[in-house]
Amino acid sequence: MAWNVSGELVEACSCNVMCPCWFGVKELMVLDQGWCDGTLVFRVNQGSSEGVDLSGRNVVVALDMPGPTMFDGNGTARLYIDDEASADQQRELESVFSGAKGGPMEILAGLLTTLLPTQTAGIQIHDEGGNLTITVGSYGVIKSNPLNDEAGNPTVIQNAMFAQALQLSDPQVAPSGHRWTDPDMPRAFDTKSGGRATFSWSGA
C-alpha cells in the first residue's frame, strides 16, 4: 500500500561549522573529528502508511559514521520513535524512516553496517521564535537555532547534492548544540553544526 510523509527535518552533527557531507562530494568530506556523528529529527506534519495515519508524530535517527568519509559507510544508526505513537504508528514509522519501504532513507540505510533495535522515547519540541529545543528521552537535548542575517533572512543552502539525494527542500543553516548519549552507540558525541529543511516523500 502507498505511503507518504511530509514535514520538517532538523539536522545536527559533530562537525564544527557545516557538515561537508551536505555537498555530496567525497573529496570535500574532510570530517572534522575524523568521524561524523549526528542526529536527524523528523517532524511529520502529515503522513500515512498502510492506512495508518502518521500525522503529528516525531522520529529521531542517530548516526555514527566512522569515516574517513560518509561514502565509506560502515555506519551505525538507531531510530527513536515518539512514545505517544500507537503500536501501528511505531511499526510504520520504523519501516519508513529505516528505509525499509524505499525512498530517500534507503540511501542512508545503504551506508550502514549496523541498525540497532528501535527505541521509543518521549520527544518534546519547544519552539521559541524559531529556536528549537528538542528533548529526546534521556538521550539528549538538541538545540537548533537558524542562522539569519541582520534583516532576519535565513542563510540557505542551494543545490547541495545531499539535499537533492534526500529530496529535501528549502535547506538552511541552523547551528546546533547538544550532547547525545546512548550506551549502545559507538560513542557519545557533541554537535556544533546543523541544518533544517522540509521533506515530502512518498512510495508505493
N, C-alpha and C positions, 0 to 999 in steps of 0.2 A: 504494500500500500504506500502511496506517496507520502512524503514528509516535507515539512518546511519550517524554518526558524528565521526570525529576524530580530535585530536588537542592536546592542552596543557591546563592543569589545573594549576592555581595559587591560592593557599590557604593561607589565613591569619586568625589568631584567637587571642583571648584575653588572652590566657594562656601565661605564662612567657617564657618558654623555648621551649617546644614542646607539642602540644595538645595531652593529653593522650587518646583522642578518636581514634587516629590512631591505637592503639593497639587492640581496639575492645573487651576489657575485662572490664566488669563492675567494678570489684574490683579495677582496676587501674585508673578508670576515676575520679580521685580527681581533680575537676575543680578549678583552682587557685583562681577564684573570687567567687566560689560557683555557678557560671553560666558560660556559654561559648557562646560568640558571635563571628561571623566571616563572612568572605566573600569568595566565590568561584568564580573565574574568569575563564570562559571557552572561550578559543581562538579556534574557529572552523576553522581548516585549510581546511578540506574537509568535505562535507556532503550534504545530500538531504533528503527530506521527502515529501511524497505525490507528487513527481515530482518537488518539489521546491528546487532549488539549495541554500544551506546554507553556502557555502564556503566563508571564509573571514569575517564572522560575529562574534560578541562577545556577550556574555551573562554573567551577574553577578548575583549571588544569595547571598543575605544577610540572615544570620540565627541568631536567638536568641533561645538558649536552656536554660531554667531556672534552670535546674539541679534537684536533686543533681548529676545526670549523664545524658549523652546524651540518654541512653537507656530508661530513664524515660519519654521521649517525651515531650508533651505539648509545642512543639516549634512553633515559628512564623517565617515566611520567606517571602521574596519578590524577584521577578525577575526584573532585569533591562536589557532591550534589546537595543542593538545598534540602535540609532535613524536613522542610514543610511540604516537600513533594510527596505525592502518593506513590505507592509501590509501582503502579503502571507508569507514572511520570518518570520515576527514577530509572526504570528499565529503558524507556525510550530515550531519555536524555543521555544515558550512558551509551546507547547504540549510536546516536547522532554525533556526540562530541568525542567519542573514541575513534571515529572514522569507520566504524563497522558498517554503516549504511552508505559509505562512499562520501562524495562531496569533498570540500576543501580540507576537512580534518583528516581525510585519508592520506593526504600528502604528508602531514606531520607524523601520522602513525607509521609511515614508511621509513622514518628516521629513528624509530625506537627499537631497542632490543628488549626492553622490559616495560610492561604496563602493569603497574601494581594494582592490587584489588581496589575497586572504587570505595570511597568512604562517603558517608553522609555527615554534614556539619551544618550548624547554624550559619547562615550567610546574611549579614546585616550590612546594608548600604546606606550611608548618610551623605547627603548632597548639600553642601553649603556654598551656594553661589558658584557651582561648577566644580568646586574642590571636593573630591570624593574620599571618604574613609570607608573602607570595606573590611569588615571583621569576619574572618572565616574560622569559626570554632576556636580552638586553642592553637591553631597552626600559624596564624599571623594576622596582622592588621595592615592592610595595603592603603597607602596614601597616594593619590593621583591628582596632580594639580596642573591644569593646562598652562602652557607657556604662551602668553599673549604679549603683544606689543603695547606701547603706551596708550594706544587708542582702543585696546581691548580686542584686537583682531588675533585669531589663533595662528600659531606657527604650524603650517601644514606641510605634508609630505606628498609630493606628486610623482606618479609613475614609478613608484618603488616596486620592484619585482615581487617582494614578499607579499605586499598588499594585493598585487594583481593575482598572484597564485592562490591566495586565500579568499579572493573575491571580496575584498574589503573596500569600503567607500569612505571618502572624506577623512583619511587618516591625518591626525595631528599629533604634535609633540606634547607629551604630558609627563614631566619628570615625576618619579615615584620615590617612595622611601618606606621600606619595611624589612623586617627580618622574618624569614619563613623557616619554620622548624617542624620537620616530620621525621621521626627516627627511622622510618623505612626508606626515605630518600637518601641518595649518596652523601649529601651534605646539607647542613643548614646554610642559608645564604641571605645576604642583604641585597636590596635593589636600590638603584640610583636613577636609571633612565626609564622611560616609559612612553607609551603612546595610547591613543584612542582611535577608534574607527567604528563605523557601522557595518553590519553584515546582513545579508539576506540570501539564504541558501535554500535549496530545495533539491529533491531527488525522487526517484520512483521506487 
